[in-house]
Amino acid sequence: MCGVDGCPGGWVVAEADANMESLAFYVTNNLQTLFDRAGPELLVTIDIPIGLPEREPRACDIAARLELGRTRRSSVFPAPARHAINASTFEEAQALNREALDVGMTIQTYCIMRKIAEVDRFMTPQRQHYIREVQRIIRRTGDDCRWSWTCVQRRQLRRLPSEPRCRRAEPVRRR
């Protein structure tokens, strides 16, 4: 199993074996190679929207934001319209998103649009069996959202307030 998230150098990956006994962290700038490895032996989860809307906001984004309530709903960035992901400015992206979805776009979403576009470019219907969108609080199951409180078996890494967001079991290496 792999957990993937965007980072300034490309993509940070946490990869565990099937028994969750070994855990490795690394950074890659080649998402396609990782996606090519996805299959029955390797489930890839990624904290980036999969399945961009054409004409209305995604139901799972709306449900997640409602479920999280006022204090946490901003942690779920609504997915941009597919038509907006190639915009060259925030203003253009805003206009295209409003045209398609009748809603604006957060600056946070705009700042990760290259990552969203990269994932969208490499996704196929076949890959969706083994590559799943996740959010650190919510996971997507079809158009339904469920709480996803997962911890790594045998290795519970807890974040303390004074620690950085990501505590690594070993140094991150580039692949």
Sequence and secondary structure as in RCSB ss.txt:
>XXXX:A:sequence
MCGVDGCPGGWVVAEADANMESLAFYVTNNLQTLFDRAGPELLVTIDIPIGLPEREPRACDIAARLELGRTRRSS
VFPAPARHAINASTFEEAQALNREALDVGMTIQTYCIMRKIAEVDRFMTPQRQHYIREVQRIIRRTGDDCRWSWT
CVQRRQLRRLPSEPRCRRAEPVRRR
>XXXX:A:secstr
 EEEEEETTEEEEEEE TTS  EEEEEES HHHHHHH BTTB EEESS  S  SSS  HHHHHHHHHHHHHHGGG
S     GGGTT SSHHHHHHHHHHHHSS   HHHHHTHHHHHHHHHH  TTGGGTEEEB SSEEEETTEEEE   
  TT      TTS S   SS  EE 
